[in-house]
Structures are given as structure tokens and as C-alpha cells.
């Protein structure tokens, strides 16, 4: 009886401690303003800009009759996921390590691992809010249809968030400082977004570039979201590519991560 009695309060305390820490990290995220502006605001601004271009609302033969705006909504979702995972997450964690926050937490009941969990929860939660906002604005303001395969779309978003968070954690694990993490994240962001179709839609890329796009985290993510938007389940290879990045880089980050 004594074992059961003491274990329950510890578990409850652990959960409540994680909850308080997550709320604190969310408040810091909002207070800094950079994360909300870039991770949430910028994709919405780009959606408004693209939605204001008449040619983006015309059906395109290259896209199977879909409009450019319908093609770009999944791209902007990937854009938001990448911004948060490659800019916010590694910069904050590497900055905490540089300032000795993680080292000090190791001597407290909170522990640095719980802080890491709180950061992941905040980033995934903000990602989901942004995805919903993009879908709602695209639907209400520009008549873009909601995903015709919603379950497949949600799975695609979750896989995309997982593989990009793993990339961000790997950057945080190997970067020596917050500035280095930010620089590395920025360097990774632009080629990833290129192969996700931000500048040239994947369907219009030359064959070799399209093949490379298939093997990138965001390229596979965007193509999975496009299939779900059109009413189909993502291809297995698309989910496999994202899962591979999440697993390999997640394990590498766990092995290489330095608390101090």
C-alpha cells in the first residue's frame, strides 16, 4: 500500500511540474515576439499576398486543375513548421545551454529533460494552431477547399512536425551557442524550402530536382499534404522518408545532446 500511495503523488507532481514549465515556456515564446511573428504571422501574411494575386486563383493544367493557391497552402504549412523547428527550437535550447540554464536544472527536481519536453510541446502546439489558422483563412477568405482526406492530412502534418523537430534537436545538440544554432538553422531552412516548392512548385521542377525533393524532409511532407488535400492517403514512401529523418536524427540528437 505504501508504494502505491507514494508513487501516485510523484506522478501527479511530475505532470503538474511539466504543465507549469510548458506554460512558462509558452509565455516566454509569446513575450519574445520573434517566434509568433515569424512562425505564425509570416505564413499568414504570405497566404494573403498569394491570395491577392489573380493568377494564383486560376486552375492550372500542370497541377491537375488545382489553383496555385491550393498548391501553396501545404507549402506554407511546411514553411511554418520549418521556421519554428529550425529557428526557434534550436536557438532557445542552445541558448539555454550556453547560459548554464540546463546545467543548473540538473540539480533541481525539474531536470533539463523536462524543459526539453516542454519546448517540444510548445513548438508542436504552436504548429497546430498555425496549421488551423492557415486552413481557416484559406477557406474563408479565398475559397480554398479543406483537405478531402482529413485523417491523412493530420498524419502528414504530425509526421512533418516530428521530422523537422528532430532536425531542430540535432542542430541544438551539435551547435555550440544560440547564435551558431540560429545560423545553422537558417542555412538549412532555405534549401529545404526550395525543395518543398516555395519558389518552384514541385510539379514544375525538372526531373532531377523533383527526385531530390522526394528525399528531403519538407519535400516529402508537402507531397504528402498535397495528396491528402486532393482526397488520397499519403504514399507510404512519403511517410517512410519523414519517419526515417525523425528516427535517425532524433536518436543522434539524444546521443549527442550536451546539457552543459
N, C-alpha and C positions, 0 to 999 in steps of 0.2 A: 504493500500500500504506500509506503514512504517513497518508493522510487517513482510510482505513478504520480503522486502528489507533487513532487518537486520538478518532474520533467515538464508538466503542463505549463506552470508559470514561466519556466525558462523559454519554452517555445513561444508562448504568448508575448513575453518580453522581447524576444528576438524579432518577432513580426512587427510589434509596435515600434521597436527601435528602427527597423528598416523603413517603416512607414514615415516616421518623423524625419529621418535622414533624406528620404526621397522628396518629401515636401520641401525641406530646406534647399536641396539641390535644384528643385523646380523654381523656387523663389529666386535663387541666385541666377539661374538661367534667364528668367524674365527680367531681372534687375539689370543685367549686363546689356540688354537690348540688342546686342550684336546678333546673338543666336536667333531671337524672334524675327528680327528684320530680315536677315539673310535666309534663314532656314524656312520661315513661314511666309514672310511678306514678299520676298523677291519672286518665288514661283507664282504667287497670285498676281503680282504686277505683270510678269511675263505673259500670263494667261490673258489678262486684259489687253495687253499690247497685241498679242497674236489674234485675239478675238476681234480686234478693231480693224484688221486687215481684210478687205473684202475677198481677196483670192484664197484666204485660209478657210473660207466657208463654202467654197465651191467643190463639188465632188471631183476627185482625181482618178483618172484611169489607172495610174501607177499604183494606187492604194486600194484597188478593187472597188471603187465607187465611194470610198470614205473621203471625208474632207481632211485637209491638212490639220485643222484644229483638233479633229478626233484623233489623229495620229500623234499630235503633240501633247495631249493630256497625259498619257502614260510616260512620255519623255519628261514632262515637268514633275511628275511624281517621283521618277528616278532622280531628277535634279535635286529635289528637296531631300530625299533620303541620303544622297551623296554629300550634300552640303553639311548636314547635321553629323553624319558619321565620319567624314574626313576632315572637317574643320573644328566643330565644337568638341566632340568627344576626345580625340587625341590631345588637343590643345589643353583642355581642362585637366585631364589626368596627368599629362607630362608636367604641367604647371604645378599641380599638387605635389608631385614627387620632387620637383625642383625646389619648392618652398619648404619641404620637410613635412608636409601635412600627412602624407601616407606613413612616414616613419613614426610620427607621434601617435597616429591612430593605432599602430601595432601594440602600443602599451595600454590601450583602453579597451573596455568591453565592446565598443563599436567595431573595431577592426577595419583594416583597409579593404578587405574583400567586400564588406557590406557597402562601403562607399562606391566601389566599382559596380556593384549590383544596382545601387540607386541611380548612378549615372546612366546605365543601360536602360533602366525602366523609364527615366525621364526622356531619353532620346527616342525610344520606341513610341512612347505616349505622344510626344510632340509630332513624330512622323505620322501617326494615325490621324491626329487632328488635322494636319496639313492635307493628307490624302482626302479626307472627308470634305474639307473646305474646297479643294480643287474640283472635286466631282460635283459638289453642290453648285458652285459658281458657274462651272462649265455648263451644267444642265439648265439652271435658272436663267442665266444671262445670255447664253449662246445656243441653247437648244441641243447641246451635245448629249446623246443618249447615255444613260448609265450602263455600266458593264452588263452584257447579256448573260454572262456566266459569272454571277457574283461570288460564288464559292471559289471558283478558280482564280478570280481576281484577288480575293483576300489572301489565298495561299501564295499567289505570286508576290504580293506586297510583303507578306511575312518572310518569305524566302529572301527577297531583295533586302529587306531590313537586316536579316541575320547575316547575309554575306558581307554587306557593307559595314555593319558593326564590327565584324571580325577583322576586316581590313583596318578600320579605325583603331581597334585594340592593338593590332600588330604594330601600327605606326606609334601608338602611345608606348608600347613595350620597348621599342628599339630607339626612340628619339631621346636625346639627352636633355632636352629642355622644351618648354612650351613653344618657344619661337621655332625651334627645329621641327617640332611636330606640326606646327601650322604650315611651315614651308613645304614639308614633305606631303602633307595632305593636299595642299594647293597644286603641287606638281602632279599628283596622281589624279586630281579631280578633272582637269581639262582633257587629257586623253581618254579617260573613262567616259566623259560626257560626249566626246566626239564619236566614239564607237556606240554610244547609246542613241545617236541620231539627233543630237541637238542642232548641229549645223547642217548636216545632210541626213535626211531620213534614211533609215537602214535599207528600206526597199529600193532606194535610188543609189545606193553605194555600188561601186564596181565590185565584181565577184570576190577578189582577194580581200578587200576591206570588209565586205559582208561576212566572209568566213572568219576573219579575226574577231569581228563583233560577236559572233556566236560564242566565242570562248572567253569573253570578258564578263565581269560580274554584272555591269549595268546593261550591256548588250543583251545578255540572256534574260535579264529582268524585264527590259522594255518589250522584248518579243513575247515573253510570257503574258505580260499585261495586255498587249495588243490582241493576242489570241483570245484571252478571256473577255475582252471588250467586244469582240466580234461574235461571242457566243460559244467558243470552244475551250476545252481544257488546255492548259499549257502542255506543250510537248514534254515528255519525260526527260529528254536531254537538257532542256532548259532548267528544269528543277534540279537535275543532277549537277549541272555546272555550278549553280548557286550554292547547292549543298556542299559541294567539294570545296569551294572557297571558304565557306563558313567553318567547315570542319578542320581543314588544313591550317588556315590562318588563325582560327580560334585556338587550336591546340598549340601552335607555335607561339602565339601571344601569351598563353598561360605558362609555357615553359620559359620564355624569355623575359617575362614581366619582372621588373625590379621595383620593389617597394621603396627603395631609397637610393 
